[in-house]
């Protein structure tokens, strides 16, 4: 299309494109707008290097058009809603003004970034509302769509996540990072208690122990209590325990009682394992004493909606409005 505009003499035609979506995901009524930062970041560096031009040449693109692309930089104007804004169907969220060719060249990039990030931010918002005054953490990297998980972690924060376990995303975007331990840490030691003790020595100021590797209530929590008492004698405090399997309501209630009976009311309970807004709401309705939720797969994949149906439509070109493009289904 860009080559067609170039060769037909339309490349400098003034144009405006609008981005909007037709239907909110997750059977909801709104979307949390996200991805603008990533889009602007990409636009600043949008160019065609030598390798890209060689590739396009191999696909028989016109030499004069390739010469034009070699000097291309985006010089249009972008007007947008602020990230984190609650937005609704058919509301123009981004308007791009510039030449017809530059507005068209960025279409796929804009849709890829804004649709995905807004989907994840919206899912995060739903989870945050379900969690109420309890925080939730992005645990999604391992189940995400490749490197898109880096940007998705930022979108999760925009939507309401308190922090992320994705250290690369935290580094790149200046996000708060957090994490605990995996079952492999426990299994790598001769016994669970030794694993807990070593972890507490390594992280005395932020120690969270995973208590369900073998038997949550018979060994996991009792061993965590032993380590918590040892930490107290050394002037430290156990930050929390994590439940990652089983009946989270039942286990958290029993774990809370065991901790409280030992004077460890300050030790928090973190839950993870296939959580989403529905499971979290159910746990709260059961009065599960969970202080924080680690949400992975269902957050980072936007389950059960795989995509936001945002579109990017030409609404003004060469002095003419294209109002019909807003009609449903077009």
URTA-V699410 format. One line per field, one symbol per residue. burial: b if it has 24 or more other C-alpha atoms within 12 Angstrom, else e. Layout:
burial = ???
This chain:
burial = ebbeebeeeebeebbbbbbbbbbbbbeeebbbbbbbbbbbeebeeeeeeeeebeeeeeeeeeeebbeebeebebbbebebbebbeebbbbbbbbbbbbbbbbbbbbbebbbbbbbbbbbbbbbbbbbbebbeebbbbbbbbebbeeebbbbbbbbbbbbbbbbbbbbebbeebebbbbbbbeeeebeeeeebbebbbbbbeeebebbbbbbbbbebbeebbbbbbbbbeebeeeeebbbbbbbbbeebbebbbbbbebbeeeebeebbbbbbbbbbbbbbbebbeeebbbbbbbbbbbbbbbbeeebbbbbbbbbbbeeeeeeeebeeee
